[in-house]
Amino acid sequence: MALNLANKSKKRKHTVTEGSKSLASNEFSDSVGLDMNSDDEEGAQEDGDSDEEVEEFPELHPESSDDEGSGSDEESEEEDEEDEGSEGTDTAYDHDERPGVYPEPKIVDSDITGMPKKIYPEIEPDYDSDSSTEEDPNRVGNIPMHWYDDLPHIGYDINGKKVLRPARGDELDKFLKTVEDPSAWMSGFDKNTQSDKPLTAEELDIIRRLYAGENPDAEYDPYEPTVEWFTGKGKEEVMPLSAAPEPKRRWVPSKWEKQKVMKIVRAIRQGRILPKKPTSSTSKPQFYNLWSTAASDQPPPPPAPKTRLPTNAESYNPPEEYLPDDEERAKWEATDREDRERDYLPHKYSALRLVPGYQDFIRDRFYRQLDLYLAPRVQRKKLNIDPESLIPKLPSPSSLKPFPIYRALRHVHQSGNVRCVDVSPDGAWVVSGDDQGLVSLWEVLVGRAVKTWNFKSKVSSVRWCPRSDVSYFVVGVDEHIHFLIPPNLSSSLLSATQNLLAPAELPAAPDVPSPVKWATKPSFDITSHASILTLHLPQSTGLAKQLTWHRRGDYLASLSNTESGSVWIHQISRRHSQAPFRKVKGAVQAVQFHPLKPHFFVATQRYVRLYDLSQQALIKTLTPGFRWISSLDVHPSGDHLIVGSYDKKLCWFDLEMGDKPYKILRYHAKAIRSLAFHATLPLFASSSDDGTIQLFHARVFNDMMTDPLIVPLKILKGHKIANDLGVLQIRWVPGQPWLVSAGADGDASVWCT
């Protein structure tokens, strides 16, 4: 049927067109005298079939449907007869009445014939047009393009070949493109096509609206009038709303609800669900007092805080001594409300009826409500703990004997303060020095002075050489270190000492000369009061305030009393001195050799640094947390260190644990001056300016998991305080639990068990 309609329309158009053509050709031929026939007309005239219709290819009508049948033969014959009957008519169809979709033609006069003609617009080939020769740049399909962000291609085409990523310029090319093309900013990169796609005017308008914070829809009117759906004349119930219940014919039972109901019914039948008992009309409501009994597992609530009772100052007629004067009133008014002793000022009235209203009544009631509201309602349980149980259980001091408990004897220096003291390695002799330059050698057992040496300046330090094959001690006086040999030595011991300190052949001079000068007496007499060897430190070094020996007795370290602290290490066998540090951070307060390793401890005001002398490197920096370190000593095992300070504190370091102290002790009332470990016994002591000596039991275990045991034992009192100075230095007697102390009162004492 659709084909028949298309043939009829073609026939009508052909008839109308031929009629117009013939009319136009006759008029033009009559006026010009030429025969202008088309090729079709010439062929038709030759054949003699001018009235025959030209058959064209049938076209489908757009309104035709495939569902409709082709119709019977009788209907097609009737339509053909109707078509033949109307064939000779000159009926022309308008553009709107023509079947099919055609472009709008434009009627103009022909320049050749002068007759009107129709001109159709040119067909512009587009991507949807068959005449377009361009291909879709994205031939990989609709896939997430971020899969290929790190690959040189963007996917695969229909043949399975890689589609390479199009080349894109760098930032400079993009900038030049924006300069050359003013419309470059009106495009955006499309990942699917891998190219810049120009934005339409609508998209630019949406972007502008979004940037301005407006609604992206240009046709949206936020101020459009309200549509009255249910009010107004003639607008009642415009919307198809109804509150009528659904009819029963629409109800469909749910099998899931049926299963749930049957499950409940079976539970009731089996007794797993008990229905509620029916309430009788005679039953009365029952009330329960929740606060009648307190819970057994909780304590009773505490009472609310009570208000303070009034005093005489709050009376309307207080005594005269409660009334403030003008100065007290001004001071009370100038003080902040939180800092006042009382919240009111007493006033005196002759009668109670004259008392005005309390101006802070509302404020006081408000704070009273806060007290009641914020009062703690949870009673804190007090822990019934014996304070004695919190103290760690330490062994009794009586079970840790022996340790010194009393002063056995004392050696008096008449000239001044005993600044320093030391004991010989065999424990038989004691050497002490005072501020007047007197060095005294005396026996430990009886305190008898054997020999004295007089120097012109203050003696700052004395130390006995720890070697057993020789016997001598050193004395620090100003910028000099004197080597002295005690009397009453055996001939072999005396000769060995002299050969060490004053050899016949001096060792070879070192390659690098030292500023420290070694001076030896050419002829030494044991009975003389002169030193056999003297070290002259540089003039800018200052007083040698500390001397300490290495355990082998060949190296001696000296610390001078300067602002930065000058440290020198002297080797006796080579007669050579050197400064191990070019520059030390902070003022050096004390130095000490490690008893087993080639390590060297340097204590400044706040830190203790451990250096490796063989590697010439810093190993560790300890932080005691003190303001000013005064002294230190190393345990014979080399794994522990005690540090004293002028802050009255003593700290114990475990070198294997870290840079923080293991324990901090504070038993002295004033600054700590000296510390000392015993060489063989688990004892150490500390002396202070308060005139006391604290004794401690310090046991170190071989097990690394067990902490050291530190037990306070005894407080030794006997030295007097002179010029705010107490016990200046202490030393243990080797092989005995005895202690030797030097005090500012001029006494050098021996403490025994």
C-alpha positions in Angstrom: 0.0 0.0 0.0 2.9 2.3 0.8 4.4 1.6 -2.6 1.1 2.5 -4.3 0.9 5.8 -2.5 4.4 6.7 -3.4 3.7 5.9 -7.1 0.6 8.0 -7.1 2.5 10.9 -5.7 5.3 10.6 -8.2 2.8 10.5 -11.0 1.1 13.7 -9.8 4.3 15.5 -9.5 5.4 14.3 -12.9 2.2 15.5 -14.6 2.4 18.9 -13.0 6.1 19.3 -13.9 5.5 18.3 -17.5 2.7 20.8 -17.8 4.7 23.6 -16.6 7.6 22.7 -18.7 5.6 22.5 -21.9 3.9 25.8 -21.2 7.2 27.5 -20.6 8.8 26.1 -23.6 5.9 27.1 -25.9 5.9 30.6 -24.7 9.7 30.9 -25.1 9.6 29.3 -28.5 6.9 31.5 -29.8 8.8 34.6 -28.7 12.3 33.5 -29.8 11.5 31.1 -32.6 13.6 28.3 -31.3 12.6 24.8 -30.3 14.0 24.1 -26.8 13.0 20.6 -25.9 14.5 18.5 -23.3 16.1 15.2 -24.0 13.1 13.4 -22.7 10.8 15.4 -24.8 12.8 14.8 -27.9 12.9 11.1 -27.3 9.2 11.1 -26.7 8.5 12.9 -29.9 10.6 10.5 -31.9 8.8 7.6 -30.4 5.4 9.1 -30.8 4.5 8.5 -27.1 4.3 12.0 -25.8 1.4 11.2 -23.5 3.1 8.2 -22.0 4.1 8.5 -18.3 7.7 8.0 -17.2 8.0 5.4 -14.4 10.1 6.3 -11.5 11.6 4.3 -8.6 8.9 3.9 -5.9 9.6 5.7 -2.6 8.4 4.7 0.8 6.1 7.1 2.6 7.4 8.1 6.0 4.0 7.5 7.5 3.7 4.0 6.2 3.9 1.1 8.6 5.3 -2.3 8.1 2.4 -3.8 10.2 -0.2 -2.8 7.6 -0.9 -5.4 4.9 -0.3 -4.7 1.3 -4.1 -4.9 0.7 -6.1 -6.9 -1.7 -5.9 -6.7 -5.5 -9.3 -5.1 -5.7 -8.3 -2.2 -3.5 -5.1 -1.6 -5.6 -7.2 -1.6 -8.8 -9.7 0.9 -7.3 -6.8 3.2 -6.3 -5.3 2.9 -9.8 -8.6 3.9 -11.4 -8.9 6.9 -9.0 -5.4 7.9 -9.9 -6.1 7.7 -13.7 -9.2 9.7 -13.2 -7.4 12.5 -11.5 -4.4 12.3 -13.8 -5.5 14.9 -16.2 -6.3 17.5 -13.6 -3.9 20.3 -12.9 -4.1 20.0 -9.1 -0.7 21.1 -7.4 0.2 20.1 -3.8 1.6 22.6 -1.4 4.8 22.0 0.4 3.1 21.1 3.7 0.8 18.7 2.0 3.5 16.8 0.2 4.2 13.4 1.7 7.8 12.9 3.0 10.3 15.2 4.6 11.8 17.7 2.2 13.9 20.9 2.7 12.2 24.2 2.4 12.8 25.5 -1.2 13.3 29.1 -2.2 11.4 30.5 -5.3 13.5 32.9 -7.5 13.3 34.1 -11.1 15.6 32.4 -13.5 18.2 34.6 -15.3 17.9 32.5 -18.4 14.2 31.8 -18.8 12.8 34.5 -16.7 10.4 32.0 -15.1 10.2 31.3 -11.4 12.2 28.3 -10.1 12.8 26.6 -6.8 16.3 26.5 -5.2 16.9 24.1 -2.4 19.7 24.7 0.2 23.0 23.0 -0.3 23.6 19.8 1.6 26.4 20.4 4.2 28.2 17.1 4.8 28.6 16.4 8.5 29.7 13.4 10.6 26.1 12.1 10.3 26.1 12.6 6.5 27.1 9.9 4.0 29.3 12.4 2.2 31.5 13.0 5.1 35.0 11.5 4.6 36.2 12.2 8.1 36.7 9.3 10.5 35.9 9.2 14.2 39.3 10.0 15.9 38.3 7.7 18.8 38.3 4.2 17.4 38.8 2.4 20.7 35.2 2.3 21.9 33.5 3.5 25.0 36.1 2.5 27.6 37.6 4.3 30.6 40.4 6.3 29.2 42.3 6.5 32.5 43.4 2.8 31.9 46.0 4.1 29.4 47.3 7.2 31.3 50.8 5.7 31.6 50.9 4.0 28.2 51.9 5.5 24.8 48.6 4.4 23.2 45.0 5.0 24.1 43.5 1.6 23.2 42.9 -0.8 20.4 40.8 -0.4 17.3 38.4 -3.0 15.8 41.2 -4.8 14.1 43.2 -5.2 17.4 45.9 -2.7 16.5 47.1 -0.1 18.9 45.8 3.5 18.6 48.7 5.7 19.4 48.2 8.8 21.5 48.0 12.0 19.4 51.0 14.3 19.9 50.3 17.3 22.1 52.4 20.4 22.5 54.0 21.5 25.7 53.0 24.5 27.9 54.8 26.9 25.6 52.8 25.7 22.6 49.6 26.1 24.6 50.5 29.6 25.5 51.4 30.5 21.9 48.1 29.0 20.8 46.2 31.2 23.2 48.1 34.3 21.9 47.5 33.4 18.2 44.0 32.1 18.5 41.7 34.4 20.6 39.1 31.6 20.8 41.5 29.0 22.2 40.2 29.5 25.7 36.7 28.5 24.6 37.7 24.9 24.2 38.2 21.9 26.5 40.2 18.7 26.2 38.1 15.7 25.5 39.7 12.4 26.7 37.6 10.3 24.4 38.6 12.1 21.2 42.1 13.1 22.6 41.6 16.6 21.1 40.4 20.0 22.0 36.7 20.3 21.5 35.2 23.9 21.2 32.5 24.8 23.6 29.1 25.9 22.5 27.5 29.2 23.5 25.2 27.3 25.9 28.1 25.5 27.6 30.0 28.8 27.9 26.9 30.4 29.5 26.6 27.5 31.9 30.3 27.9 32.9 29.8 31.7 33.4 26.8 31.1 35.6 28.5 28.5 37.7 31.5 30.8 38.1 29.2 33.7 39.2 27.4 31.4 41.6 24.1 31.5 39.7 21.7 28.8 38.6 23.1 27.0 35.5 19.7 26.9 33.9 19.1 30.2 32.1 15.3 29.6 31.9 15.0 29.1 35.7 13.1 31.9 37.4 13.5 31.9 41.2 10.8 34.5 41.5 8.1 32.9 39.5 4.6 33.3 41.0 3.2 30.6 43.2 0.8 28.2 41.5 -2.3 28.0 43.7 -3.4 24.5 43.3 -6.2 24.3 45.8 -7.2 27.9 46.4 -8.9 30.5 44.3 -12.1 30.4 42.3 -12.5 27.5 40.0 -9.2 25.9 41.2 -10.5 23.7 44.0 -9.0 20.2 43.9 -7.3 20.6 40.5 -4.9 17.8 41.3 -6.3 14.3 41.2 -6.0 13.7 44.9 -8.4 11.6 46.8 -8.7 10.2 50.4 -11.0 7.4 49.5 -9.9 4.1 50.9 -8.7 1.4 48.5 -11.5 -1.0 47.5 -11.4 -4.5 48.7 -11.1 -5.9 45.2 -7.6 -4.5 45.1 -6.4 -6.3 48.2 -4.0 -9.2 47.5 -2.9 -11.3 50.4 0.8 -11.5 51.0 2.3 -14.9 51.4 5.3 -13.5 53.3 3.0 -12.0 55.9 1.1 -15.2 56.1 4.3 -17.1 56.9 5.2 -14.6 59.6 1.8 -14.8 61.2 1.9 -18.6 61.2 5.3 -18.5 62.8 3.9 -16.4 65.6 0.9 -18.7 65.9 3.1 -21.8 66.2 5.2 -20.1 68.9 2.0 -19.3 70.9 0.8 -22.9 70.6 4.1 -24.3 71.7 4.2 -21.9 74.7 7.3 -20.0 73.6 5.3 -16.7 73.5 3.0 -16.0 76.4 0.1 -13.6 75.8 -0.5 -10.8 78.2 -2.9 -11.4 81.0 -6.1 -9.5 80.7 -6.3 -6.6 83.2 -9.3 -6.5 85.4 -11.3 -3.3 86.0 -10.8 -3.6 89.7 -7.0 -3.6 89.6 -5.4 -0.4 90.8 -2.3 1.2 89.4 0.8 0.3 91.4 3.5 2.9 92.1 7.1 2.2 93.1 9.4 4.5 95.1 12.6 4.3 93.2 14.6 6.2 95.8 13.3 4.3 98.9 16.2 1.9 98.9 19.7 2.4 97.7 21.4 0.0 95.4 23.5 -2.6 97.2 26.5 -2.3 94.8 26.8 1.5 94.9 27.5 3.8 97.8 24.8 6.3 98.9 24.8 9.6 97.1 26.6 12.4 98.9 24.6 15.2 100.5 24.3 18.5 98.7 26.9 21.2 99.7 25.6 23.3 102.5 25.6 27.1 102.5 27.9 29.0 104.7 26.3 30.2 108.0 26.1 34.0 108.5 28.5 35.8 110.8 28.4 39.0 112.8 29.6 40.9 109.7 26.3 40.1 107.9 24.1 41.5 110.7 22.0 44.6 109.9 23.5 46.2 113.0 27.1 44.8 113.2 29.7 45.9 115.8 31.9 48.8 115.0 35.0 46.8 114.4 33.3 45.0 111.4 32.5 48.3 109.6 35.1 49.2 107.0 36.6 52.7 106.7 36.9 54.7 103.5 40.4 53.2 102.7 39.2 49.7 103.1 36.0 50.4 101.1 38.0 51.8 98.2 40.5 48.9 98.3 37.5 46.4 98.3 35.9 48.1 95.3 39.2 48.2 93.4 39.7 44.5 93.9 38.3 42.0 91.4 35.2 40.1 92.5 37.1 36.8 92.3 39.9 38.1 94.5 37.8 39.6 97.3 37.9 37.9 100.7 34.1 38.5 101.1 31.4 39.2 98.6 29.8 42.1 100.6 30.6 45.0 102.7 29.0 45.3 106.2 26.4 48.1 106.7 24.8 49.4 109.8 21.1 50.1 110.1 19.2 51.4 113.1 16.2 49.1 112.5 15.5 45.9 110.5 12.7 47.6 108.5 15.2 50.0 107.1 17.3 47.2 105.5 16.9 47.4 101.7 16.7 44.5 99.3 19.8 42.5 98.7 21.2 43.6 95.4 23.1 40.4 94.7 20.2 38.1 95.6 19.6 36.8 92.1 23.3 36.3 91.5 23.8 34.4 94.8 20.8 32.2 94.0 22.2 31.5 90.6 25.5 30.4 91.9 23.8 28.3 94.6 21.9 26.5 91.8 25.2 25.9 90.1 26.7 24.5 93.3 23.8 22.1 93.5 23.8 21.2 89.8 27.6 20.8 89.5 28.1 19.1 92.8 29.8 15.7 92.4 27.2 13.0 92.8 29.7 10.1 92.6 31.4 9.2 95.8 35.0 8.7 95.4 36.3 5.5 96.9 39.3 6.0 99.1 42.0 3.4 98.7 42.9 1.9 102.0 46.5 1.4 101.2 49.2 1.3 103.8 51.8 4.0 102.9 54.6 1.7 104.1 53.6 -0.8 101.4 54.3 1.7 98.6 57.9 2.0 99.7 60.1 -0.6 97.9 61.3 -3.3 100.2 65.1 -2.7 100.7 67.5 -4.8 102.7 68.4 -3.6 106.1 71.6 -1.5 106.3 72.9 -3.8 109.1 72.9 -6.7 106.6 74.9 -4.7 104.1 78.0 -4.2 106.3 80.8 -3.4 106.3 80.7 0.3 105.6 82.2 3.3 107.5 80.1 4.5 110.5 82.3 6.7 112.6 85.3 9.0 112.3 88.4 7.2 113.5 91.0 10.0 113.3 91.6 13.4 111.7 94.6 15.2 110.4 94.4 19.0 111.0 95.8 21.6 108.6 96.4 24.8 110.5 96.9 27.0 107.5 93.5 26.8 105.7 90.9 24.7 103.9 91.8 21.2 102.9 91.0 21.4 99.2 92.1 17.9 98.0 93.0 14.5 99.3 94.1 11.1 97.9 95.2 7.6 99.2 98.1 5.5 98.0 97.4 2.3 96.0 98.5 0.1 99.0 96.1 2.0 101.3 98.8 3.0 103.8 99.4 6.7 103.1 97.3 9.7 102.6 98.3 12.9 100.9 96.3 16.2 101.4 96.7 19.7 100.2 95.2 23.0 101.4 94.7 26.6 100.1 98.0 27.9 101.6 100.1 25.6 99.5 100.9 22.9 102.1 101.0 19.3 101.0 101.1 16.8 103.9 101.8 13.1 103.7 100.5 11.1 106.7 99.6 7.6 107.7 96.1 6.2 107.5 96.2 4.1 110.7 97.6 6.7 113.1 97.3 10.0 111.3 101.0 10.9 111.9 102.5 13.3 109.4 105.6 11.9 107.7 106.6 14.8 105.4 105.2 18.1 104.2 105.9 20.2 101.1 105.3 23.9 100.9 104.3 25.6 97.6 103.8 29.3 97.1 100.3 29.1 95.8 97.1 27.2 96.5 97.1 23.4 95.9 94.1 22.6 93.7 94.5 18.8 93.2 96.6 15.8 94.3 96.5 12.3 92.8 98.5 9.2 93.5 99.8 7.1 90.6 97.8 3.8 90.5 100.9 1.7 89.5 102.3 -0.7 92.0 105.8 -1.0 90.6 106.5 2.7 91.2 105.4 5.1 94.0 104.8 8.8 93.4 102.0 11.4 93.3 101.3 14.6 91.4 100.3 18.0 92.8 98.6 20.7 90.8 99.7 24.2 91.8 98.6 27.1 89.5 99.8 26.3 86.0 102.3 23.7 87.1 102.1 19.9 87.8 104.7 18.7 90.3 105.8 15.0 90.6 106.7 14.1 94.2 108.2 10.9 95.5 107.2 9.9 99.1 110.0 9.0 101.6 110.7 5.6 103.2 110.7 3.7 100.0 112.7 0.5 99.3 115.8 0.9 97.1 114.3 -1.1 94.2 111.0 0.9 94.3 112.9 4.2 94.6 115.2 3.4 91.6 112.3 2.3 89.4 110.5 5.6 90.2 113.5 7.7 89.5 114.2 5.9 86.2 110.6 6.5 85.1 110.4 10.2 86.1 114.1 11.2 85.4 115.6 8.7 82.9 119.2 8.8 81.9 118.3 8.9 78.3 115.2 11.0 77.4 112.9 9.5 74.7 112.8 10.9 71.2 111.0 14.2 70.8 107.6 13.9 69.1 107.1 15.1 65.5 104.7 17.8 66.6 106.1 19.9 69.5 103.8 20.4 72.5 103.4 23.7 74.3 103.7 21.9 77.6 107.2 21.9 79.0 108.7 18.9 80.9 111.4 20.0 83.4 113.5 17.4 85.3 115.9 18.1 88.2 119.5 17.2 87.1 120.3 15.9 90.6 117.5 14.7 92.8 117.7 14.1 96.5 115.0 12.1 98.2 115.4 14.2 101.4 114.8 17.5 99.6 111.4 19.1 99.4 111.6 19.7 95.6 109.8 17.8 92.9 111.7 15.5 90.6 109.6 16.4 87.6 107.5 19.5 86.8 105.1 20.1 83.9 104.7 23.7 82.9 101.3 24.3 81.2 100.8 27.2 78.9 100.3 30.5 80.6 96.7 31.0 79.3 95.7 27.6 80.7 94.9 28.6 84.2 94.8 26.7 87.5 94.9 22.8 87.1 91.8 22.2 89.2 91.5 18.4 88.5 94.0 15.6 87.9 93.0 12.1 87.0 94.9 8.9 86.1 94.3 6.2 83.6 94.1 2.8 85.4 97.5 1.7 83.9 99.2 4.8 85.3 100.9 5.9 82.1 98.4 8.7 81.1 97.5 11.7 83.2 94.6 14.0 82.4 94.6 17.6 83.7 91.7 20.1 83.6 92.5 23.7 83.9 90.2 26.4 85.4 89.4 28.5 82.4 86.1 29.7 80.9 86.0 27.0 78.3 88.1 24.5 80.2 91.5 23.3 78.9 92.0 19.6 78.8 95.5 18.0 78.5 96.5 14.4 78.4 100.1 13.7 79.4 102.0 10.4 78.6 104.7 9.7 81.2 106.7 7.2 79.3 107.1 9.3 76.2 107.2 12.6 78.1 104.6 14.1 75.7 101.5 16.2 76.2 98.6 16.8 73.8 95.2 18.4 73.8 92.6 15.9 72.6 90.0 18.6 71.8 90.4 21.6 69.6 87.2 23.2 70.9 84.8 21.9 73.5 81.2 23.0 73.6 80.5 24.5 76.9 82.7 24.9 80.0 84.3 21.6 81.1 83.6 20.8 84.7 85.2 17.3 85.1 86.9 14.6 83.1 87.4 10.9 83.8 89.0 7.9 82.0 87.0 4.7 81.3 88.4 1.9 83.5 88.4 -0.8 80.8 88.1 0.9 77.3 89.9 3.7 75.6 87.0 6.0 76.3 87.1 9.5 77.9 84.3 11.2 79.8 83.9 15.0 79.6 81.3 16.7 81.7 80.2 20.3 80.8 77.7 22.3 82.7 74.6 20.4 81.4 75.9 17.4 79.4 78.3 14.4 79.8 79.9 13.4 76.6 81.7 10.0 76.0 84.5 10.0 73.4 86.4 7.2 71.9 90.1 8.3 71.9 91.3 5.6 69.5 88.6 6.4 66.9 88.6 10.1 67.8 84.8 10.2 67.7 81.9 11.0 69.9 80.0 7.9 71.1 77.2 9.2 73.3 75.9 12.3 75.0 74.2 11.9 78.4 71.6 14.4 79.6 71.3 14.5 83.4 68.9 17.4 83.4 71.0 19.5 85.9 71.8 23.2 85.7 75.4 22.8 86.7 77.4 19.6 87.0 80.0 19.5 89.7 81.6 16.0 89.6 81.4 12.5 88.3 82.8 9.0 88.8 82.8 5.8 86.8 81.9 2.4 88.2 84.8 -0.2 88.2 82.8 -2.3 85.6 82.6 0.7 83.3 78.9 0.2 82.6 77.6 2.8 85.2 78.2 6.4 85.9 77.2 8.7 88.7 77.0 12.5 88.2 76.7 15.1 91.0 75.6 18.7 90.6 75.4 22.0 92.4 71.6 21.5 92.3 71.8 19.1 95.3 71.0 16.2 93.0 72.8 13.0 92.1 71.9 10.8 89.1 72.8 7.2 88.2 73.4 6.4 84.5 73.3 2.9 83.0 75.3 3.3 79.9 73.6 0.4 78.2 70.1 1.8 78.7 70.3 5.3 77.0 71.1 8.9 77.5 68.6 9.5 80.3 69.4 8.8 84.0 68.2 5.5 85.5 67.6 7.1 88.9 67.9 10.6 90.4 68.7 10.9 94.2 68.3 14.0 96.3 69.6 13.5 99.8 71.8 16.6 100.3 70.6 20.1 101.4 73.3 21.9 99.5 75.5 21.5 96.5 77.3 18.2 95.9 81.1 18.6 95.7 82.6 15.1 95.3 81.6 11.5 94.3 83.6 8.3 94.6 83.0 4.6 93.9 84.8 2.0 95.9 87.2 -0.1 93.8 86.2 -3.5 95.1 83.2 -3.2 97.4 79.6 -2.3 96.3 79.8 1.2 97.9 79.8 4.8 96.7 79.7 8.1 98.6 78.8 11.7 98.0 79.9 14.8 99.9 78.2 18.2 100.0 78.5 21.7 101.3 76.0 20.9 104.0 78.9 19.2 105.9 77.6 15.6 105.5 78.7 12.5 103.6 76.0 10.2 102.2 76.9 6.5 102.0 75.1 4.2 99.5 75.1 0.5 98.8 75.3 0.0 95.0 75.1 -3.6 93.8 75.4 -4.2 90.1 74.2 -7.6 88.7 75.7 -9.4 85.8 72.2 -10.1 84.6 71.3 -7.4 82.1 67.6 -7.7 83.0 68.1 -6.9 86.7 68.4 -3.2 87.7 71.1 -2.0 90.1 70.2 -2.1 93.8 70.8 1.3 95.4 70.3 1.4 99.2 71.0 4.5 101.4 73.2 3.3 104.3 74.6 6.1 106.5 74.9 9.8 106.9 78.4 10.8 108.2 78.5 14.0 110.2 81.6 15.6 111.7 82.9 18.3 109.4 82.0 21.9 110.1 80.8 24.4 107.5 83.3 27.2 106.9 82.5 30.1 104.4 79.5 28.2 103.1 81.7 25.2 102.2 81.5 21.7 103.6 83.2 18.5 102.6 85.2 19.3 99.5 86.6 15.9 98.5 86.3 12.2 99.5 88.4 9.1 98.6 88.0 5.4 99.4 90.9 3.5 101.0 91.8 0.6 98.6 91.1 -2.8 100.1 89.3 -1.5 103.1 85.7 -0.2 103.7 87.2 3.1 105.0 86.7 6.6 103.7 89.0 9.7 103.7 87.5 13.2 103.5 88.8 16.7 103.2 86.7 19.6 104.6 86.7 23.4 104.5 87.2 23.4 108.3 90.8 22.3 107.8 90.4 18.7 108.8 91.3 15.6 106.8 89.3 12.7 108.4 89.4 8.9 108.2 86.0 7.1 108.6 86.1 3.5 109.6 83.7 0.7 110.3 
